[in-house]
Amino acid sequence: MTDYIEQKIPKHIRNQIRLNYKIRGNNITLIEERPAFMSDEWVELDVAQFRLDQNKWKVYWRDSKNKWHFVDDIVPDEDFEKQLKIVDTDNRGLFWG
């Protein structure tokens, strides 16, 4: 994840947008961070969550009520990088706003 984040956001705009991630148990949450309006604080927006279940990574998206939903047309896969690439390309705007 660290390499992905380093490559995704060019250094010259990291004062405007950052990517981060959190690991909790078998879950990895990809997070977008932006500066809060009129503040020095940063706001975190959850992009996607990857959950390891029976040795396969499942992908989830978060709704406006902060509830996670399994993306049933992304087939669970043992290859985490493959799942990350699917989220990264996001052809339908489910993850990236």
Backbone torsions as a table, in degrees:
resi	resn	phi	psi	omega
1	MET	NA	-37.3	-178.3
2	THR	-61.3	-43.9	178.6
3	ASP	-63.2	-41.9	178.9
4	TYR	-59.1	-47.5	-178.3
5	ILE	-63.7	-42.6	178.9
6	GLU	-60.5	-38.4	-177.4
7	GLN	-82.3	-28.1	-173.3
8	LYS	-72.3	-43.2	-176.0
9	ILE	-106.8	115.3	177.6
10	PRO	-60.7	144.1	-176.1
11	LYS	-56.9	-35.7	-174.5
12	HIS	-71.6	-9.8	176.8
13	ILE	-118.0	11.2	-178.8
14	ARG	-69.4	-9.5	172.8
15	ASN	-83.0	-6.2	179.6
16	GLN	-113.1	-28.2	-178.9
17	ILE	-154.3	139.9	177.0
18	ARG	-136.8	158.2	171.2
19	LEU	-116.7	148.5	178.8
20	ASN	-149.1	177.0	175.9
21	TYR	-151.9	157.2	176.7
22	LYS	-130.1	139.1	176.2
23	ILE	-112.1	128.3	177.1
24	ARG	-138.5	107.9	-176.2
25	GLY	62.7	-123.6	178.8
26	ASN	-96.1	15.4	-178.2
27	ASN	-112.0	138.3	172.6
28	ILE	-122.3	123.2	179.3
29	THR	-108.7	124.3	176.2
30	LEU	-88.0	129.8	-172.1
31	ILE	-127.2	134.1	171.8
32	GLU	-98.9	136.8	179.1
33	GLU	-121.8	135.2	176.8
34	ARG	-135.4	151.7	177.6
35	PRO	-64.2	138.7	176.1
36	ALA	-71.4	152.1	-179.9
37	PHE	-65.4	128.8	176.6
38	MET	55.0	41.9	-177.9
39	SER	-155.7	160.0	175.2
40	ASP	-89.5	-4.4	-179.3
41	GLU	-77.8	160.6	175.3
42	TRP	-112.4	141.6	179.1
43	VAL	-101.7	133.8	178.7
44	GLU	-98.6	132.9	176.2
45	LEU	-124.5	118.9	179.4
46	ASP	-69.8	128.7	-178.8
47	VAL	-93.1	-53.8	-177.0
48	ALA	-157.2	159.9	174.5
49	GLN	-129.2	137.2	178.1
50	PHE	-112.1	126.7	-179.0
51	ARG	-121.6	126.5	177.7
52	LEU	-84.3	115.4	-177.5
53	ASP	-135.4	118.0	-178.0
54	GLN	54.3	46.0	178.2
55	ASN	63.3	19.6	175.2
56	LYS	-129.7	141.9	179.4
57	TRP	-86.7	124.8	175.3
58	LYS	-105.2	146.5	-177.7
59	VAL	-108.8	136.2	-179.6
60	TYR	-127.3	149.4	173.3
61	TRP	-117.6	157.3	-176.5
62	ARG	-111.4	132.2	-180.0
63	ASP	-87.9	-180.0	-177.0
64	SER	-68.4	-13.2	177.7
65	LYS	-99.8	15.1	178.4
66	ASN	63.8	28.5	176.6
67	LYS	-102.2	133.9	179.6
68	TRP	-85.4	140.6	179.8
69	HIS	-130.0	133.2	176.8
70	PHE	-67.3	133.1	176.8
71	VAL	-89.2	98.6	-170.2
72	ASP	-73.2	-14.5	177.5
73	ASP	-94.8	4.6	168.4
74	ILE	-102.8	107.1	-174.7
75	VAL	-66.4	128.2	175.7
76	PRO	-53.5	140.7	-174.5
77	ASP	-143.8	149.5	177.4
78	GLU	-71.2	-21.2	-175.9
79	ASP	-90.2	103.4	-179.5
80	PHE	-60.9	-42.1	-178.9
81	GLU	-58.4	-37.7	177.8
82	LYS	-62.6	-43.5	179.9
83	GLN	-66.8	-40.5	178.2
84	LEU	-62.4	-40.0	179.7
85	LYS	-64.2	-37.9	177.7
86	ILE	-63.0	-44.9	178.2
87	VAL	-64.9	-41.4	-178.3
88	ASP	-60.6	-42.5	-178.6
89	THR	-78.1	-31.4	173.2
90	ASP	30.1	72.2	-176.3
91	ASN	-65.4	-15.9	-175.3
92	ARG	-115.6	2.2	178.1
93	GLY	76.8	24.9	-179.4
94	LEU	-76.4	-33.9	-174.9
95	PHE	-104.6	-42.9	-175.7
96	TRP	-101.6	123.1	-176.1
97	GLY	-82.5	NA	NA
